[in-house]
Amino acid sequence: MPQAPASLRLTVRADVAAIAPACEQLRAVCPAMPPEAASLVETALSEAMTNVIEHSLGGDAGRSFEVQLNCAAAGIELLIEDDGSGLSPALFAAMPAELRFDPDDLESLPESGMGIALIKSIMDEVEYTQDRGINRLRLYKRY
Amino acid sequence: MQLVTEHVADTLVVAVQERRLDATIAPAFRSELCRLIDDGSKRLVLDLAEVRMIDSSGLGAIVSVFKHLGGQGRLRICNLQDGVRAVFKLTHMDRVFELFDSRQAAVGG
C-alpha cells in the first residue's frame, strides 16, 4: 500500500549521542521504507550528522543544526543544514564515491575518511551547497 | 556498549549487542576487541546479528581490530543484516573480510 507523504524537521544538538535518537525518528516517519533501504539511509544520515558535529561545528555540544526528512511513496529526501565552518563545495564534489585500496595490503586498509564516499555510494542524489553562511546537504534515495 | 563472548573450540565468538555500530560505540568496541586480542584471542568471529546499521566509524573500528591482529590469526564476520552487508559491499570491505551466513559456518573451516 503506498505510503502517504510525511515530513519531519528536527533541531539536533551537536553531540554524537544525539544521532541515534534522530535516526529513530527518521524510521518512525518512514515506517514503510524497505528494511535494507532504511538501514542504508540511516547510515548516510549518521555519516552526514557525524561530519557536521565533528567537523563543521567542532564538536561544540552547545550548538545545533537542522535535519529535515521528506518521506514519499517513491523515496526519501534528507536535508541537513548547519552554520558551521563547512567544507568547500568544490572539495566535497571532488571526493570520490568509490574507495580505492588493496584488500590484500593490511596497511592500505582505511580506518577513517570513508564517510563521504559512503554517502555518495548509498544515495541516488547528493548535493552540497553553501549560501549566506549556511551549509546545506541534500540527499535523496529511491526505493 | 555491550558484547557477549563465547569460546567455541579455539575461536572466540563476539556478539555485538547493539542496534548501531557507529561513532558513539566505535572507540569502546575497538579498545575492547584489541584487549581480547592482547589477552590471547587470535581467532575471532564477530557476530553482527543484532546490528541493524553500521557507519564508517564502526567499519573503521573493525578494520582497526583486524590490523591489530597484525596478519596473525583471523577475523571472520557472520550474521550480517542486509543493510550492513550492503555497506561492506559498497566500501569493498567484503573483499577484506570473510562474511558468513551463520555462526556455525564462521567458526568452522
gemmi code that builds the backbone of each chain (N, CA, C; Angstrom):
import gemmi

chains = {
    "A": [
        ("MET", (0.848, -1.196, 0.000), (0.000, 0.000, 0.000), (0.889, 1.255, 0.000)),
        ("PRO", (0.646, 2.204, -0.902), (1.519, 3.383, -0.971), (1.503, 4.157, 0.344)),
        ("GLN", (2.655, 4.720, 0.639), (2.779, 5.460, 1.886), (2.442, 6.926, 1.660)),
        ("ALA", (1.661, 7.487, 2.558), (1.332, 8.907, 2.451), (2.581, 9.736, 2.706)),
        ("PRO", (2.735, 10.865, 1.995), (3.901, 11.716, 2.238), (3.916, 12.197, 3.688)),
        ("ALA", (5.120, 12.229, 4.256), (5.254, 12.700, 5.631), (6.570, 13.442, 5.755)),
        ("SER", (6.586, 14.452, 6.594), (7.794, 15.247, 6.782), (8.062, 15.441, 8.264)),
        ("LEU", (9.314, 15.697, 8.560), (9.712, 15.949, 9.941), (10.904, 16.891, 9.918)),
        ("ARG", (10.886, 17.898, 10.775), (12.043, 18.784, 10.890), (12.558, 18.706, 12.323)),
        ("LEU", (13.842, 18.447, 12.463), (14.441, 18.280, 13.783), (15.554, 19.296, 13.986)),
        ("THR", (15.651, 19.808, 15.199), (16.838, 20.556, 15.602), (17.677, 19.596, 16.440)),
        ("VAL", (18.903, 19.344, 15.977), (19.740, 18.311, 16.599), (20.937, 18.964, 17.291)),
        ("ARG", (21.178, 18.589, 18.533), (22.323, 19.076, 19.291), (23.609, 18.524, 18.668)),
        ("ALA", (24.662, 19.330, 18.662), (25.926, 18.899, 18.043), (26.691, 17.966, 18.977)),
        ("ASP", (26.123, 16.783, 19.149), (26.696, 15.775, 20.039), (26.411, 14.423, 19.377)),
        ("VAL", (27.434, 13.584, 19.219), (27.197, 12.300, 18.539), (26.130, 11.463, 19.244)),
        ("ALA", (25.924, 11.702, 20.538), (24.882, 10.965, 21.268), (23.479, 11.327, 20.775)),
        ("ALA", (23.352, 12.443, 20.052), (22.037, 12.870, 19.559), (21.689, 12.218, 18.214)),
        ("ILE", (22.660, 11.523, 17.611), (22.439, 10.964, 16.272), (21.439, 9.805, 16.293)),
        ("ALA", (21.621, 8.872, 17.213), (20.744, 7.691, 17.240), (19.273, 8.075, 17.457)),
        ("PRO", (18.958, 8.955, 18.416), (17.540, 9.337, 18.570), (16.967, 9.998, 17.309)),
        ("ALA", (17.784, 10.797, 16.617), (17.304, 11.428, 15.379), (16.999, 10.358, 14.332)),
        ("CYS", (17.839, 9.335, 14.265), (17.614, 8.264, 13.289), (16.365, 7.449, 13.629)),
        ("GLU", (16.085, 7.293, 14.927), (14.850, 6.596, 15.327), (13.633, 7.360, 14.825)),
        ("GLN", (13.707, 8.683, 14.874), (12.582, 9.498, 14.394), (12.423, 9.370, 12.889)),
        ("LEU", (13.569, 9.228, 12.194), (13.522, 9.002, 10.748), (12.723, 7.744, 10.445)),
        ("ARG", (13.043, 6.688, 11.163), (12.355, 5.418, 10.906), (10.869, 5.531, 11.225)),
        ("ALA", (10.540, 6.326, 12.237), (9.128, 6.491, 12.607), (8.358, 7.256, 11.533)),
        ("VAL", (9.040, 8.192, 10.860), (8.377, 8.981, 9.812), (8.169, 8.145, 8.553)),
        ("CYS", (9.078, 7.209, 8.292), (9.018, 6.385, 7.079), (8.892, 4.902, 7.428)),
        ("PRO", (7.795, 4.493, 8.057), (7.699, 3.096, 8.501), (7.638, 2.087, 7.358)),
        ("ALA", (7.224, 2.539, 6.148), (7.083, 1.602, 5.040), (8.370, 1.458, 4.221)),
        ("MET", (9.425, 2.171, 4.615), (10.683, 2.069, 3.875), (11.213, 0.631, 3.993)),
        ("PRO", (11.624, 0.009, 2.884), (12.134, -1.368, 2.965), (13.322, -1.440, 3.937)),
        ("PRO", (13.473, -2.545, 4.676), (14.494, -2.626, 5.728), (15.916, -2.328, 5.249)),
        ("GLU", (16.310, -2.845, 4.080), (17.685, -2.594, 3.625), (17.878, -1.112, 3.314)),
        ("ALA", (16.875, -0.502, 2.648), (16.969, 0.933, 2.348), (16.992, 1.748, 3.632)),
        ("ALA", (16.180, 1.350, 4.613), (16.133, 2.080, 5.888), (17.494, 2.042, 6.568)),
        ("SER", (18.131, 0.880, 6.543), (19.449, 0.747, 7.167), (20.481, 1.614, 6.444)),
        ("LEU", (20.447, 1.599, 5.115), (21.431, 2.374, 4.340), (21.201, 3.879, 4.489)),
        ("VAL", (19.938, 4.299, 4.465), (19.642, 5.725, 4.645), (20.064, 6.165, 6.043)),
        ("GLU", (19.861, 5.295, 7.022), (20.297, 5.614, 8.389), (21.824, 5.762, 8.437)),
        ("THR", (22.515, 4.917, 7.685), (23.980, 5.029, 7.621), (24.374, 6.381, 7.019)),
        ("ALA", (23.755, 6.740, 5.891), (24.105, 8.001, 5.222), (23.784, 9.200, 6.117)),
        ("LEU", (22.621, 9.156, 6.765), (22.238, 10.264, 7.654), (23.199, 10.362, 8.843)),
        ("SER", (23.585, 9.220, 9.381), (24.539, 9.210, 10.504), (25.876, 9.802, 10.079)),
        ("GLU", (26.336, 9.435, 8.878), (27.600, 9.978, 8.373), (27.514, 11.502, 8.242)),
        ("ALA", (26.402, 11.942, 7.656), (26.231, 13.384, 7.431), (26.203, 14.128, 8.763)),
        ("MET", (25.461, 13.596, 9.735), (25.361, 14.265, 11.033), (26.696, 14.220, 11.776)),
        ("THR", (27.409, 13.102, 11.673), (28.725, 12.997, 12.323), (29.679, 14.038, 11.747)),
        ("ASN", (29.657, 14.206, 10.424), (30.527, 15.208, 9.791), (30.204, 16.617, 10.281)),
        ("VAL", (28.907, 16.939, 10.346), (28.511, 18.273, 10.822), (28.988, 18.479, 12.254)),
        ("ILE", (28.723, 17.485, 13.110), (29.051, 17.629, 14.541), (30.568, 17.723, 14.746)),
        ("GLU", (31.300, 16.782, 14.167), (32.739, 16.695, 14.478), (33.579, 17.699, 13.700)),
        ("HIS", (33.157, 18.035, 12.498), (33.991, 18.906, 11.660), (33.418, 20.321, 11.563)),
        ("SER", (32.196, 20.447, 11.025), (31.665, 21.784, 10.782), (31.418, 22.550, 12.087)),
        ("LEU", (30.895, 21.864, 13.111), (30.570, 22.535, 14.377), (31.603, 22.253, 15.460)),
        ("GLY", (32.673, 21.562, 15.095), (33.804, 21.370, 16.002), (33.468, 20.658, 17.301)),
        ("GLY", (32.417, 19.824, 17.293), (32.077, 19.061, 18.492), (31.565, 19.914, 19.639)),
        ("ASP", (31.085, 21.102, 19.335), (30.571, 22.002, 20.372), (29.105, 21.659, 20.656)),
        ("ALA", (28.869, 20.926, 21.750), (27.512, 20.454, 22.063), (26.553, 21.587, 22.404)),
        ("GLY", (27.081, 22.800, 22.528), (26.209, 23.944, 22.765), (25.579, 24.459, 21.479)),
        ("ARG", (26.054, 23.948, 20.358), (25.495, 24.371, 19.073), (24.534, 23.297, 18.553)),
        ("SER", (23.812, 23.631, 17.495), (22.852, 22.675, 16.947), (22.749, 22.870, 15.437)),
        ("PHE", (22.051, 21.956, 14.795), (21.840, 22.043, 13.342), (20.470, 21.455, 13.028)),
        ("GLU", (20.055, 21.607, 11.771), (18.696, 21.223, 11.376), (18.712, 20.024, 10.434)),
        ("VAL", (17.775, 19.121, 10.644), (17.590, 17.986, 9.738), (16.130, 17.947, 9.316)),
        ("GLN", (15.898, 17.880, 8.017), (14.526, 17.763, 7.502), (14.415, 16.442, 6.747)),
        ("LEU", (13.352, 15.707, 7.037), (13.102, 14.435, 6.366), (11.798, 14.558, 5.594)),
        ("ASN", (11.824, 14.244, 4.309), (10.609, 14.241, 3.497), (10.439, 12.843, 2.931)),
        ("CYS", (9.436, 12.159, 3.420), (9.224, 10.767, 3.043), (8.041, 10.671, 2.078)),
        ("ALA", (8.234, 10.011, 0.955), (7.159, 9.847, -0.017), (7.096, 8.382, -0.446)),
        ("ALA", (6.132, 8.073, -1.297), (5.950, 6.683, -1.708), (7.141, 6.160, -2.495)),
        ("ALA", (7.808, 7.049, -3.232), (8.868, 6.601, -4.128), (10.270, 6.721, -3.545)),
        ("GLY", (10.420, 7.504, -2.491), (11.757, 7.695, -1.955), (11.776, 8.632, -0.776)),
        ("ILE", (12.978, 8.889, -0.281), (13.120, 9.767, 0.878), (14.154, 10.851, 0.581)),
        ("GLU", (13.825, 12.072, 1.022), (14.744, 13.200, 0.876), (15.189, 13.644, 2.269)),
        ("LEU", (16.489, 13.900, 2.400), (17.054, 14.382, 3.657), (17.745, 15.706, 3.395)),
        ("LEU", (17.492, 16.680, 4.249), (18.182, 17.970, 4.162), (18.877, 18.198, 5.494)),
        ("ILE", (20.190, 18.433, 5.449), (20.959, 18.685, 6.672), (21.592, 20.057, 6.529)),
        ("GLU", (21.261, 20.966, 7.449), (21.746, 22.344, 7.355), (22.447, 22.742, 8.640)),
        ("ASP", (23.625, 23.378, 8.491), (24.328, 23.877, 9.678), (24.993, 25.205, 9.331)),
        ("ASP", (25.360, 25.955, 10.388), (26.001, 27.256, 10.166), (27.459, 27.246, 10.651)),
        ("GLY", (28.061, 26.069, 10.571), (29.452, 25.934, 10.997), (30.441, 26.242, 9.883)),
        ("SER", (31.659, 25.736, 10.060), (32.736, 26.057, 9.120), (32.542, 25.383, 7.763)),
        ("GLY", (31.812, 24.267, 7.741), (31.505, 23.597, 6.484), (32.717, 23.090, 5.742)),
        ("LEU", (32.491, 22.839, 4.484), (33.512, 22.271, 3.611), (33.301, 22.929, 2.259)),
        ("SER", (34.379, 23.198, 1.561), (34.235, 23.792, 0.236), (33.406, 22.867, -0.667)),
        ("PRO", (32.356, 23.383, -1.322), (31.566, 22.537, -2.229), (32.421, 21.894, -3.325)),
        ("ALA", (33.450, 22.609, -3.753), (34.327, 22.039, -4.794), (35.085, 20.831, -4.242)),
        ("LEU", (35.532, 20.957, -3.001), (36.246, 19.841, -2.367), (35.309, 18.661, -2.155)),
        ("PHE", (34.078, 18.974, -1.709), (33.085, 17.915, -1.499), (32.821, 17.179, -2.813)),
        ("ALA", (32.626, 17.963, -3.879), (32.317, 17.359, -5.185), (33.472, 16.485, -5.680)),
        ("ALA", (34.700, 16.863, -5.315), (35.874, 16.139, -5.810), (36.124, 14.833, -5.050)),
        ("MET", (35.468, 14.680, -3.917), (35.696, 13.455, -3.131), (35.071, 12.259, -3.843)),
        ("PRO", (35.832, 11.185, -4.016), (35.329, 10.044, -4.789), (34.226, 9.285, -4.074)),
        ("ALA", (33.342, 8.672, -4.873), (32.278, 7.845, -4.311), (32.773, 6.435, -4.041)),
        ("GLU", (33.909, 6.119, -4.633), (34.419, 4.745, -4.514), (35.738, 4.743, -3.764)),
        ("LEU", (35.830, 3.882, -2.778), (37.078, 3.753, -2.023), (38.054, 2.888, -2.806)),
        ("ARG", (39.323, 3.296, -2.803), (40.339, 2.511, -3.500), (41.417, 2.085, -2.517)),
        ("PHE", (41.601, 0.783, -2.408), (42.680, 0.239, -1.575), (42.928, -1.193, -2.023)),
        ("ASP", (44.071, -1.705, -1.597), (44.423, -3.083, -1.938), (43.953, -3.978, -0.794)),
        ("PRO", (42.915, -4.807, -1.021), (42.381, -5.617, 0.075), (43.405, -6.597, 0.665)),
        ("ASP", (44.467, -6.861, -0.080), (45.490, -7.792, 0.419), (46.610, -7.080, 1.170)),
        ("ASP", (46.584, -5.760, 1.164), (47.631, -4.986, 1.840), (47.052, -4.409, 3.137)),
        ("LEU", (47.397, -5.048, 4.238), (46.829, -4.681, 5.541), (46.969, -3.191, 5.828)),
        ("GLU", (48.146, -2.646, 5.557), (48.398, -1.246, 5.908), (47.591, -0.271, 5.054)),
        ("SER", (47.178, -0.705, 3.878), (46.442, 0.214, 2.995), (44.963, 0.315, 3.360)),
        ("LEU", (44.487, -0.541, 4.261), (43.053, -0.547, 4.566), (42.668, 0.716, 5.327)),
        ("PRO", (41.620, 1.401, 4.875), (41.233, 2.664, 5.529), (40.525, 2.440, 6.861)),
        ("GLU", (40.889, 3.240, 7.861), (40.202, 3.197, 9.157), (39.315, 4.429, 9.337)),
        ("SER", (39.516, 5.426, 8.504), (38.713, 6.647, 8.596), (38.627, 7.259, 7.199)),
        ("GLY", (37.905, 8.365, 7.098), (37.796, 9.060, 5.817), (36.899, 8.368, 4.805)),
        ("MET", (36.026, 7.474, 5.289), (35.146, 6.735, 4.374), (33.749, 7.332, 4.305)),
        ("GLY", (33.449, 8.311, 5.164), (32.081, 8.779, 5.327), (31.444, 9.365, 4.086)),
        ("ILE", (32.137, 10.275, 3.427), (31.525, 10.932, 2.260), (31.410, 9.956, 1.082)),
        ("ALA", (32.394, 9.081, 0.939), (32.305, 8.047, -0.111), (31.072, 7.175, 0.131)),
        ("LEU", (30.835, 6.869, 1.390), (29.686, 6.017, 1.723), (28.370, 6.745, 1.424)),
        ("ILE", (28.289, 8.023, 1.783), (27.090, 8.807, 1.475), (26.844, 8.807, -0.039)),
        ("LYS", (27.905, 9.079, -0.809), (27.757, 9.165, -2.266), (27.375, 7.827, -2.888)),
        ("SER", (27.867, 6.746, -2.320), (27.562, 5.444, -2.918), (26.184, 4.930, -2.502)),
        ("ILE", (25.686, 5.370, -1.360), (24.363, 4.914, -0.892), (23.241, 5.691, -1.580)),
        ("MET", (23.390, 7.032, -1.653), (22.267, 7.871, -2.063), (22.238, 8.043, -3.585)),
        ("ASP", (21.026, 8.220, -4.136), (20.893, 8.408, -5.586), (21.195, 9.843, -5.985)),
        ("GLU", (20.915, 10.784, -5.108), (21.221, 12.192, -5.390), (21.913, 12.805, -4.181)),
        ("VAL", (23.028, 13.513, -4.433), (23.790, 14.150, -3.351), (24.173, 15.556, -3.827)),
        ("GLU", (23.688, 16.556, -3.104), (24.029, 17.946, -3.470), (24.498, 18.673, -2.216)),
        ("TYR", (25.644, 19.328, -2.322), (26.156, 20.085, -1.175), (26.402, 21.519, -1.616)),
        ("THR", (25.790, 22.464, -0.906), (25.924, 23.872, -1.270), (26.199, 24.720, -0.030)),
        ("GLN", (26.715, 25.911, -0.255), (26.865, 26.900, 0.817), (26.217, 28.187, 0.349)),
        ("ASP", (25.410, 28.776, 1.215), (24.744, 30.020, 0.850), (24.546, 30.868, 2.100)),
        ("ARG", (25.082, 32.063, 2.084), (24.944, 33.026, 3.195), (25.214, 32.381, 4.567)),
        ("GLY", (26.317, 31.656, 4.639), (26.737, 31.105, 5.922), (26.070, 29.793, 6.313)),
        ("ILE", (25.187, 29.283, 5.449), (24.520, 28.008, 5.744), (25.079, 26.918, 4.819)),
        ("ASN", (25.545, 25.831, 5.411), (25.977, 24.650, 4.653), (24.767, 23.735, 4.531)),
        ("ARG", (24.488, 23.304, 3.311), (23.270, 22.524, 3.102), (23.593, 21.269, 2.289)),
        ("LEU", (23.272, 20.131, 2.868), (23.453, 18.843, 2.174), (22.079, 18.268, 1.894)),
        ("ARG", (21.816, 18.002, 0.616), (20.542, 17.391, 0.217), (20.822, 15.979, -0.295)),
        ("LEU", (20.121, 15.020, 0.275), (20.302, 13.624, -0.109), (18.952, 13.052, -0.515)),
        ("TYR", (18.950, 12.221, -1.533), (17.683, 11.574, -1.949), (17.967, 10.132, -2.310)),
        ("LYS", (17.076, 9.258, -1.848), (17.187, 7.848, -2.233), (15.831, 7.318, -2.660)),
        ("ARG", (15.831, 6.689, -3.821), (14.621, 5.994, -4.306), (14.554, 4.614, -3.664)),
        ("TYR", (13.342, 4.103, -3.486), (13.217, 2.715, -3.014), (11.958, 2.080, -3.567)),
    ],
    "B": [
        ("MET", (28.277, 0.123, 25.637), (28.437, -0.865, 24.582), (28.428, -2.261, 25.196)),
        ("GLN", (27.650, -3.157, 24.598), (27.516, -4.491, 25.176), (27.977, -5.563, 24.189)),
        ("LEU", (28.908, -6.386, 24.655), (29.399, -7.515, 23.867), (29.155, -8.791, 24.666)),
        ("VAL", (28.809, -9.876, 23.979), (28.688, -11.182, 24.633), (29.691, -12.103, 23.961)),
        ("THR", (30.593, -12.680, 24.761), (31.636, -13.532, 24.187), (31.384, -14.990, 24.535)),
        ("GLU", (31.829, -15.867, 23.616), (31.687, -17.307, 23.818), (32.855, -18.005, 23.138)),
        ("HIS", (33.516, -18.908, 23.860), (34.585, -19.696, 23.260), (33.982, -20.910, 22.564)),
        ("VAL", (34.316, -21.095, 21.298), (33.910, -22.287, 20.556), (35.205, -22.880, 19.999)),
        ("ALA", (35.635, -24.014, 20.594), (36.936, -24.612, 20.262), (38.025, -23.550, 20.433)),
        ("ASP", (38.813, -23.277, 19.381), (39.913, -22.307, 19.519), (39.514, -20.903, 19.074)),
        ("THR", (38.215, -20.683, 18.920), (37.731, -19.390, 18.399), (36.924, -18.647, 19.471)),
        ("LEU", (37.125, -17.351, 19.509), (36.299, -16.516, 20.397), (35.232, -15.830, 19.549)),
        ("VAL", (33.974, -16.137, 19.853), (32.859, -15.502, 19.154), (32.415, -14.286, 19.972)),
        ("VAL", (32.354, -13.155, 19.303), (31.967, -11.910, 19.972), (30.674, -11.412, 19.327)),
        ("ALA", (29.594, -11.440, 20.098), (28.305, -10.959, 19.588), (28.101, -9.515, 20.048)),
        ("VAL", (27.898, -8.643, 19.077), (27.700, -7.216, 19.385), (26.223, -7.001, 19.685)),
        ("GLN", (25.912, -6.642, 20.913), (24.518, -6.486, 21.349), (24.082, -5.031, 21.242)),
        ("GLU", (24.251, -4.484, 20.060), (23.886, -3.080, 19.818), (23.161, -3.005, 18.488)),
        ("ARG", (22.197, -2.084, 18.389), (21.483, -1.929, 17.110), (22.301, -1.126, 16.121)),
        ("ARG", (23.193, -0.247, 16.657), (24.000, 0.602, 15.782), (25.472, 0.457, 16.145)),
        ("LEU", (26.309, 0.187, 15.139), (27.760, 0.183, 15.349), (28.265, 1.475, 14.693)),
        ("ASP", (28.317, 2.543, 15.525), (28.540, 3.878, 14.966), (29.598, 4.644, 15.761)),
        ("ALA", (29.649, 5.955, 15.564), (30.691, 6.785, 16.187), (30.623, 6.793, 17.711)),
        ("THR", (29.442, 6.533, 18.263), (29.347, 6.520, 19.728), (29.885, 5.209, 20.307)),
        ("ILE", (29.786, 4.146, 19.546), (30.179, 2.807, 20.021), (31.621, 2.480, 19.625)),
        ("ALA", (32.061, 2.997, 18.465), (33.309, 2.539, 17.841), (34.538, 2.584, 18.763)),
        ("PRO", (34.788, 3.668, 19.503), (36.016, 3.678, 20.330), (36.043, 2.564, 21.381)),
        ("ALA", (34.925, 2.360, 22.083), (34.870, 1.311, 23.110), (34.960, -0.068, 22.470)),
        ("PHE", (34.310, -0.241, 21.329), (34.351, -1.512, 20.606), (35.792, -1.851, 20.227)),
        ("ARG", (36.489, -0.869, 19.659), (37.864, -1.079, 19.221), (38.761, -1.465, 20.408)),
        ("SER", (38.667, -0.725, 21.483), (39.575, -0.991, 22.608), (39.255, -2.325, 23.275)),
        ("GLU", (37.988, -2.694, 23.353), (37.642, -3.977, 23.974), (38.109, -5.158, 23.106)),
        ("LEU", (37.925, -5.051, 21.801), (38.370, -6.136, 20.911), (39.899, -6.248, 20.927)),
        ("CYS", (40.585, -5.126, 20.941), (42.053, -5.156, 20.983), (42.532, -5.768, 22.298)),
        ("ARG", (41.802, -5.502, 23.373), (42.163, -6.104, 24.663), (42.007, -7.628, 24.602)),
        ("LEU", (40.934, -8.098, 23.979), (40.718, -9.546, 23.853), (41.850, -10.183, 23.040)),
        ("ILE", (42.306, -9.489, 22.004), (43.418, -9.987, 21.189), (44.700, -10.021, 22.027)),
        ("ASP", (44.946, -8.955, 22.750), (46.152, -8.890, 23.590), (46.134, -9.957, 24.680)),
        ("ASP", (44.917, -10.356, 25.088), (44.796, -11.400, 26.112), (44.958, -12.799, 25.525)),
        ("GLY", (45.149, -12.884, 24.200), (45.466, -14.176, 23.600), (44.485, -14.695, 22.571)),
        ("SER", (43.372, -14.015, 22.352), (42.399, -14.485, 21.355), (42.815, -13.995, 19.971)),
        ("LYS", (43.314, -14.906, 19.155), (43.784, -14.531, 17.814), (42.829, -15.005, 16.718)),
        ("ARG", (41.895, -15.876, 17.088), (40.892, -16.337, 16.116), (39.539, -15.837, 16.601)),
        ("LEU", (39.033, -14.873, 15.855), (37.812, -14.191, 16.291), (36.700, -14.316, 15.252)),
        ("VAL", (35.481, -14.460, 15.738), (34.288, -14.341, 14.892), (33.441, -13.227, 15.485)),
        ("LEU", (33.084, -12.292, 14.637), (32.248, -11.171, 15.056), (30.820, -11.474, 14.600)),
        ("ASP", (29.911, -11.629, 15.546), (28.513, -11.919, 15.216), (27.727, -10.605, 15.255)),
        ("LEU", (27.259, -10.167, 14.078), (26.581, -8.867, 13.976), (25.061, -9.004, 13.844)),
        ("ALA", (24.511, -10.134, 14.301), (23.070, -10.391, 14.120), (22.198, -9.265, 14.665)),
        ("GLU", (22.621, -8.647, 15.759), (21.787, -7.610, 16.386), (22.016, -6.224, 15.782)),
        ("VAL", (23.037, -6.101, 14.940), (23.410, -4.776, 14.419), (22.564, -4.451, 13.183)),
        ("ARG", (21.746, -3.420, 13.319), (20.823, -3.037, 12.243), (21.464, -2.042, 11.288)),
        ("MET", (22.461, -1.318, 11.785), (23.082, -0.257, 10.988), (24.545, -0.098, 11.384)),
        ("ILE", (25.414, 0.061, 10.383), (26.833, 0.332, 10.643), (27.229, 1.566, 9.827)),
        ("ASP", (28.078, 2.421, 10.418), (28.580, 3.564, 9.647), (30.094, 3.440, 9.484)),
        ("SER", (30.724, 4.471, 8.925), (32.152, 4.353, 8.613), (32.998, 4.281, 9.891)),
        ("SER", (32.509, 4.846, 10.990), (33.242, 4.737, 12.255), (33.253, 3.288, 12.742)),
        ("GLY", (32.110, 2.620, 12.642), (32.024, 1.213, 13.035), (32.889, 0.344, 12.138)),
        ("LEU", (32.802, 0.637, 10.833), (33.606, -0.115, 9.867), (35.101, 0.111, 10.135)),
        ("GLY", (35.467, 1.358, 10.398), (36.862, 1.692, 10.687), (37.361, 0.986, 11.938)),
        ("ALA", (36.477, 0.834, 12.922), (36.861, 0.139, 14.151), (37.142, -1.336, 13.869)),
        ("ILE", (36.328, -1.954, 13.009), (36.567, -3.364, 12.657), (37.899, -3.493, 11.911)),
        ("VAL", (38.169, -2.554, 10.994), (39.456, -2.560, 10.279), (40.614, -2.409, 11.262)),
        ("SER", (40.441, -1.528, 12.226), (41.493, -1.297, 13.222), (41.775, -2.565, 14.025)),
        ("VAL", (40.726, -3.286, 14.388), (40.880, -4.549, 15.119), (41.610, -5.567, 14.245)),
        ("PHE", (41.246, -5.603, 12.982), (41.890, -6.525, 12.027), (43.384, -6.214, 11.918)),
        ("LYS", (43.712, -4.936, 11.860), (45.127, -4.538, 11.800), (45.848, -4.912, 13.094)),
        ("HIS", (45.132, -4.830, 14.197), (45.734, -5.155, 15.494), (46.169, -6.623, 15.543)),
        ("LEU", (45.489, -7.463, 14.767), (45.895, -8.870, 14.689), (47.248, -9.012, 13.990)),
        ("GLY", (47.617, -8.003, 13.213), (48.927, -7.972, 12.577), (49.191, -9.113, 11.611)),
        ("GLY", (48.141, -9.585, 10.944), (48.329, -10.657, 9.976), (48.372, -12.041, 10.605)),
        ("GLN", (48.260, -12.103, 11.930), (48.214, -13.397, 12.618), (46.762, -13.702, 12.974)),
        ("GLY", (46.452, -14.993, 13.098), (45.084, -15.360, 13.447), (44.112, -15.008, 12.346)),
        ("ARG", (42.841, -14.806, 12.725), (41.848, -14.434, 11.703), (40.662, -13.732, 12.351)),
        ("LEU", (39.991, -12.945, 11.515), (38.787, -12.252, 11.960), (37.701, -12.501, 10.918)),
        ("ARG", (36.704, -13.258, 11.327), (35.582, -13.536, 10.437), (34.338, -12.827, 10.972)),
        ("ILE", (33.386, -12.586, 10.075), (32.175, -11.857, 10.461), (30.953, -12.657, 10.005)),
        ("CYS", (29.955, -12.766, 10.868), (28.770, -13.553, 10.490), (27.474, -12.837, 10.845)),
        ("ASN", (26.392, -13.379, 10.264), (25.019, -12.931, 10.564), (24.780, -11.449, 10.277)),
        ("LEU", (25.248, -10.985, 9.124), (25.044, -9.582, 8.764), (23.623, -9.374, 8.246)),
        ("GLN", (22.937, -8.361, 8.767), (21.649, -7.982, 8.201), (21.892, -7.359, 6.819)),
        ("ASP", (20.845, -7.319, 5.988), (21.020, -6.915, 4.588), (21.675, -5.539, 4.433)),
        ("GLY", (21.234, -4.566, 5.222), (21.788, -3.218, 5.101), (23.247, -3.162, 5.510)),
        ("VAL", (23.604, -3.925, 6.523), (25.001, -3.964, 6.990), (25.875, -4.650, 5.942)),
        ("ARG", (25.376, -5.731, 5.383), (26.126, -6.416, 4.322), (26.323, -5.486, 3.124)),
        ("ALA", (25.294, -4.689, 2.815), (25.393, -3.749, 1.687), (26.493, -2.719, 1.929)),
        ("VAL", (26.661, -2.274, 3.184), (27.728, -1.315, 3.493), (29.105, -1.961, 3.288)),
        ("PHE", (29.256, -3.206, 3.685), (30.523, -3.916, 3.442), (30.798, -3.989, 1.930)),
        ("LYS", (29.743, -4.232, 1.157), (29.913, -4.361, -0.292), (30.244, -3.005, -0.929)),
        ("LEU", (29.511, -1.960, -0.536), (29.726, -0.626, -1.124), (31.136, -0.103, -0.852)),
        ("THR", (31.701, -0.482, 0.284), (33.046, 0.001, 0.652), (34.138, -0.994, 0.262)),
        ("HIS", (33.730, -2.088, -0.383), (34.645, -3.157, -0.799), (35.268, -3.902, 0.375)),
        ("MET", (34.730, -3.711, 1.554), (35.242, -4.441, 2.715), (34.859, -5.929, 2.660)),
        ("ASP", (33.914, -6.257, 1.748), (33.594, -7.680, 1.565), (34.746, -8.419, 0.890)),
        ("ARG", (35.737, -7.664, 0.351), (36.929, -8.291, -0.228), (38.022, -8.471, 0.829)),
        ("VAL", (37.845, -7.786, 1.939), (38.850, -7.841, 3.010), (38.473, -8.916, 4.031)),
        ("PHE", (37.181, -8.930, 4.393), (36.723, -9.825, 5.452), (35.940, -11.002, 4.869)),
        ("GLU", (36.082, -12.151, 5.516), (35.270, -13.301, 5.162), (33.929, -13.159, 5.874)),
        ("LEU", (32.843, -13.131, 5.098), (31.499, -12.947, 5.641), (30.737, -14.274, 5.576)),
        ("PHE", (30.087, -14.642, 6.669), (29.390, -15.914, 6.743), (27.930, -15.699, 7.145)),
        ("ASP", (27.076, -16.642, 6.678), (25.647, -16.509, 6.971), (25.270, -17.057, 8.338)),
        ("SER", (26.159, -17.814, 8.963), (25.833, -18.359, 10.280), (27.088, -18.413, 11.139)),
        ("ARG", (26.862, -18.439, 12.441), (27.968, -18.541, 13.389), (28.689, -19.886, 13.210)),
        ("GLN", (27.915, -20.928, 12.965), (28.493, -22.263, 12.797), (29.454, -22.296, 11.609)),
        ("ALA", (29.032, -21.700, 10.493), (29.892, -21.669, 9.304), (31.148, -20.836, 9.554)),
        ("ALA", (31.017, -19.762, 10.304), (32.166, -18.879, 10.552), (33.198, -19.523, 11.467)),
        ("VAL", (32.724, -20.302, 12.403), (33.644, -20.946, 13.353), (34.373, -22.100, 12.679)),
        ("GLY", (33.710, -22.807, 11.769), (34.302, -23.981, 11.123), (35.358, -23.613, 10.098)),
        ("GLY", (35.995, -24.620, 9.557), (36.938, -24.438, 8.451), (38.295, -23.928, 8.845)),
    ],
}
model = gemmi.Model(1)
for chain_id, residues in chains.items():
    chain = gemmi.Chain(chain_id)
    for i, (resn, *xyz) in enumerate(residues, 1):
        res = gemmi.Residue()
        res.name, res.seqid = resn, gemmi.SeqId(i, " ")
        for name, pos in zip(("N", "CA", "C"), xyz):
            atom = gemmi.Atom()
            atom.name, atom.element = name, gemmi.Element(name[0])
            atom.pos, atom.b_iso = gemmi.Position(*pos), 0.0
            res.add_atom(atom)
        chain.add_residue(res)
    model.add_chain(chain)
structure = gemmi.Structure()
structure.add_model(model)
structure.setup_entities()
